[in-house]
Amino acid sequence: MNIDENRWQQWPEPVIRRRQAEELRRWLRTVVLPFSAHYRELFRAQGLNADSFRTLEDLQRLPFTAKPDLLNTPEHPQRFKDFVLTPDAQVLARRPATILRVLQHGREHVRKEFEAEFRPIFVTFTTGRSAEPTPFFFTQHDLDRLAVAGRRMVEVCGTGHEDRLLNMMPFAPHLAFWLTHYAGTAFGVMMLSSGGGKVMGTEGNLRHIHKFQPQAIIGIPTFVYHVLHQAAEEGVRCETLSRLVLGGEKVSEGLRGKLRDLAYELGARDVQVLASYGFTEAKLAWAECPFPAGKPSGGYHLYPDLGIVEIVDPQTGAAVPAGQPGEIVFTPLDSRGTVVLRYRTGDLIDGGLTYEPCPYCGRTLPRLVGRISRRTEVMEMHLDKLKGTLVDFNELEHALDDAPRIGAWQLELRKVRDDPFEADEIVLHAQNLNGEDQAHLAHELNDRLFAHADIHANRIMFHDAEEMRRLQGVGTLLKEQKLVDHRPQADAVTTSPTNARGIAGAGAREPATASTGKGVPTL
């Protein structure tokens, strides 16, 4: 559909759903099915065509696409190419619209238009934490859409044209950095991109905060926290700061509060801490609008003309009603380059999808409401059930972020005596913010772990800010590590009575051990 810049924020639900279905049919008929090797074969096998999708409910007839579908295999070493649109020049040339454009503008003009529409000129990669990074290709057509999505995200966050933006996203061929770059240029705002910690380090970012005096900082939550904490320790002032826009990790209410407190120490007042949500496969991201501290977020504001979001039951795959929790599934509209349909993100949203007007900004576009949990992060930890309850590390992250007297933290999985056949153990590394009694704070933290996941840490070790930065890989890793698995692996799979399926300490209430950064127990 032609992007209606004046009304995309105000369409009522029936209009949104009708226009999305119309655009989906047109896009499938004229772009995807003629030029996508993967979906052309999938539609043939399923007996589907573009006209099979008269309403959005008809999307459920199409099988999901998931991350394993994109991964290369020994039999198919360049599988990702099947998802890249490859236009057929003869098909394009025979279309009446092409003939008319040639008559009006000439053959060379039309050739350049098709180049801009279909020729890949830019690539990003998935972050590749659990698998080999997968390339996603953009054409100039896609980059134009990326700029539109980025500009809208800046608008939703309430940024003004006179503001200065400091982009602290890590410089890499990943969506987060480049979306932020295009957001700034498309919105027409002064922006400085530091490249995150790996390019200029913490000190370089501190200098930029001091000299650039940004109104908004955009970055990964863990790194932004560390930079602001260091800034506060060094007495850096930034009274202009009014927004922190975070992406790449979950943002709990506790973390929002800690970031607001740090901004206050820099001299800023009434700072908005806003989260964004996006993923490589969507080629865009969405953000929250400003909302009062202590109130619930209005949710992630979607762009209904650029993509369709479904919420499905993660077990059955069936669509769930509006406002119900489920897994996020995304289908783009009018993309070129790499295209995936009905992409299962593996991300769960606990408030679901709503079309109700936002209570803060009044926009009537669809919104994702509530907390997002990434199931993939839980599966990466290779944990089984503890006492019959699945350990949800997404929930543990929120619990520890919300802990009022600790700053940065890291949850480490180890094996007793580093023996691969021994029981698992949990080591919690944390920064003691206010010099609290370590023994008392350790008991508080273990009670928090038990209340949220029915587990206890075998050891709790307190460190200063510098050591926590080292443990998390601040400035050296693309994404700072809050959950790490240092368990050695056995050479062969064996069945051993000493190889506990659960984490040691989950059953009996072991007393926590609080220790200093040197590892010397204080209890």
Steps between C-alpha positions, in 0.01 A plus 500: 500500500618854452630627832254754635726712718212708631269219609708193583467586871122541491346222295219313683538124539260393218681726253841372611404136461327554164790697354757252631316211333477693173869586504597145592316360197652757265852448633476121485360507146743750348820459702535199730357209304659591165845562649544298825629146444405387850145635513417414142565134582331521842182652355493236225537219755223648719262570208501875576518816291474872570119492488496241780541791743179701498524601868776505761349188656594315180868542591458198725485286186867578433765295688736691728858586412747462788872548555592136413343551155763765425807310617746348257541122495764270343244410234401864446805717593345829377143455611460868581496576125163327464348786704653778287266631232649441154301685233448359152565775244262345249215486751553865590527608135166341406301683766270776364618740771862452386412561136315819594793629708742429216280702261479786750857513635719289274666161536805622694288676760292187561814284518637722777168480685513120495863510617398709801207273571661157472882519500646419848743773607513464880515209743451446873546179697318328782706517818575128486499421872357152450581439135710626213405860411255519213521783243196715423523704182355847436435675171469878469124443526559331838733776620231755423259296714765468772533878508121538528486249787793665677353848468169379640677339794667833582164675469328250732775560760414870498829629360511860375681624189729718712609209719843337483517118495795295618491158332686257727384188318801277419640558153439175314309365198193456719158660487523703824785729395379559145136554592612766747722658233219518245255618766716804573565590137137452395367702793755776433649521847860556608643157585839375612572127469769381741491134394443381855771369727711307250581807290566781749471323833326632808727804528431602141126486561539703818682770305216508248240538775700786651569686174196411286244548781235278336128516568471129417733200535422184305674174589495153650371515862797335667753723327296817557477409870878455527575825318258703713632336818855593404387850405340546840817378675714745302264792554404541133208740452230472233202713601363483145427127515129426475474156332672165516386272217606140552512200269652155468409384852198493728435807715349435842335759724787467745755580230294799385508636854875450535565675169279794600691527828834502316374765257394708801857481632613647166270797559217385272137522613186314386688256279288259296638144480343339193544151359500391138443159346621371167676212331707451187235299319250788521748760367351756740427568866227660712514716813295617797366854522582710810299411811502613865736329744313242704239445230489199265652543155267568207674221310694478176331710230484306172498622138199324345590596142849344527417165654245266657544380859315192623494353851471121508490228759865388529395136534226464236586789267134611497421872508395633841243777564605864541654574837601138566862388551683300237788482256575785259481414129593753232423536128643799310306698243671615181855386591764410244840336548469225761135419574356271768126450552327416830834502679486343847716714723500270803419813703205500739294812579295477817247773415443407138394725214251784539336751266374724780624864491825552690412654838797740479547616140151418366622315189252235386750272329548142629732454796687214667428529872683355797832332559683310228689184594743340260456124516821451304705638789351240734566216257861612452568426865417129441311473827245239590230521764568571865259338742247475217515872412672632189762758589414822317816706475302781341311531829825477697642789297205717599531392862868594521460821301227600745716429808536847654851479656704343223620644172649287225475124543583175326359153552762231437438126462786273604563139596611404851882482489471558123423129464271448197332205676433694821190698594426842357547806718401864475739786575349848519742788442363840603599859569416620851376852432485665841745307715227282648595223741601221263363214708161669533491594130596144399207359699266755339617403153463130567149557633424687177634212288295250699182709476527535119645163398511272803880485486791627706845614400782279624724806522442874485807711424506878524724709275568864427377667181827447315504125564134469397583675174774247441277203581221623273737585217407867487681661209635169370188302408217597266246427774602501863458164672251475786451124473806280439545124489850389607414135554757264347359235267569130535668331205210258471140489614471276803241418759636566844323524835726792591414695186197682640239615250424804715716773647663417832333677785157509336361238730635571845541853630877532489630813668638752252866587512569869466853578394717782378628531146803293609275204568568498876186410699379757750246272665 
